[in-house]
């Protein structure tokens, strides 16, 4: 399993058996860091985020079923008005080739709040 940097605590638990797209999706474009189990770091941009999933774009594909770590800022719409840096443990569930850019859907298994990061 991939490990997060300096986790402050568990944000909330995920129901892995929940229906696909059960959570409210928020359309938001935020920069995201993606790390694969093999240690590859990729820059990504989200398209939308929910409590149990995220769709993002990157310039390199990640294999369906791969375990990844995502670090991003959750929009205030998902966190009762506050922005939070989070580290998510997720599984890639769909990969779409957009001709030079790849769209990927990831199911979040765990989400931890991180200390605020200076940008």
Secondary structure, 3 states (H helix, E strand, C coil): CCCCCCEEEEEEECCCCCCCCCCCCEECCCEEEEEECCCCEEEEEEEEEECCEEEEEECCCCCCCCEEEEEEEECHHHCCCCCEEEEEEEEEEEEEECCCCEEEEEEEEEEEEECCCCC
